[in-house]
Amino acid sequence: MVEVQSRDYPKMADPRGRKLEHAVILKVLATNICGSDMHIYRGRFPFPKGDQLGHEITGEVIELGSDVEYIKKGDLVSVPFNVACGRCRNCRERHTDVCMNTNPAVACGAYGFNLGGWQGGQAEYHMVPYADFQLLKFPDKDRAMAKIKELALLSDILPTGYHGCMEAGVKTGSTVYIGGAGPVGRAAAAAARLLGASCIIVGDPNPARRALVKRAGYEVVDTTSHTPLPDQVEAILGEREVDCGVDCVGFEAHGYGKMAGEEEPEAVINALFGVVRAGGAMGVPGIYAEGDPHAKDEEHKRGKLSLDFGKAWIRSPSMTAGQAPVMRYNRDLMMAILWGRMEYLSEVINPEVIKLDQAVEAYQLFDRGEPKKYIIDPHGSLGKAA
């Protein structure tokens, strides 16, 4: 169950109570509802009762720790969803998705997940540690506020979709299949367009989401159709295979064709094995997790999948999975937005700004498959800017 509650103003302290002088407090301007939040909402991802959701955060700095040197009060900033120290081996190698210091249980910290105890940012105010390292400052306030609905996507879904495309090898002229037309899949489609892909095909069972993607200028396939996916690709492209594949669904996937409607966590990965050309590559930013209490069997509860790897191995596939290292991409994507290189982004993402007290209803609508990206505006800041 999700509900709006009154909470104390955040403290500059880590989840174990240690004071953090390298932290800041933000007045949250935009905090989005993500498909990853829906895994928690549905009870599919372990999450402590009473913790605060939200990992897509944009805000104004209003309070500084004594060790913050370069970020200033009044700065407008984007917060990467990865909590990263900037000091460990992985962070130094730009793998901020697997920071070794921000979660004592595993090399991965994130806001609003069961990943280190860092509270989420679907709130009026939010604390960010390691602020000088983590925060992306927007260079001009007025210019940023004019494009704030697009810049609000920099905390997660746009870098995540871009990362999926980069790991899949998308480049000028590439043909691409993207599994999933949720916000991350739609962001991946926009990222593929920015990278110069030629034919971009998005597969999804939801007709409203497919219609949105089609209107925005991309090709679509119906994953509930009994026509095999390679046949649908061939009808669009003239070939049965694409150069690159991206899985933007994850472990709550449903089967293709005659298996449509039945949960099949490995469905998208196996579909990519069948439709990405020999020697091609796949990016898998969709979440796969162990500990799903509602998985269809014990194997899937433990995160074990039935992959068609024997069939795929001979094709020499490359596949990279995991969370996106947001800081590897967010500045470049910010510049692309600010300089008008992604004017098509809002058309395919379809953002809708809501108040904080509308969040519960927005979770319900998102869960029913509404083709929107809900951006919570806790202080009415986005409305004033508009």
Sequence and secondary structure as in RCSB ss.txt:
>XXXX:A:sequence
MVEVQSRDYPKMADPRGRKLEHAVILKVLATNICGSDMHIYRGRFPFPKGDQLGHEITGEVIELGSDVEYIKKGD
LVSVPFNVACGRCRNCRERHTDVCMNTNPAVACGAYGFNLGGWQGGQAEYHMVPYADFQLLKFPDKDRAMAKIKE
LALLSDILPTGYHGCMEAGVKTGSTVYIGGAGPVGRAAAAAARLLGASCIIVGDPNPARRALVKRAGYEVVDTTS
HTPLPDQVEAILGEREVDCGVDCVGFEAHGYGKMAGEEEPEAVINALFGVVRAGGAMGVPGIYAEGDPHAKDEEH
KRGKLSLDFGKAWIRSPSMTAGQAPVMRYNRDLMMAILWGRMEYLSEVINPEVIKLDQAVEAYQLFDRGEPKKYI
IDPHGSLGKAA
>XXXX:A:secstr
           SB TT  B TT EEEEEEEEE  HHHHHHHTT S   TT     EEEEEEEEE TT  S  TT 
EEEE SB   S SHHHHTT GGG SSS SSSS  BTTSSSSS     SSEEEESSHHHH EE S HHHHHHTHHH
HGGGGTHHHHHHHHHHHTT  TT EEEEE  SHHHHHHHHHHHHTT SEEEEEES HHHHHHHHHTT EEEETTS
SS HHHHHHHHHSSS EEEEEE S TT B SGGGTTSB TTHHHHHHHHHEEEEEEEEE S   S  TT SSHHH
HTT     HHHHHTT  EEEES   GGGTHHHHHHHHHTTTTTTHHHHH EEEE GGGHHHHHHHHHTT S EEE
E TTSHHHHH 
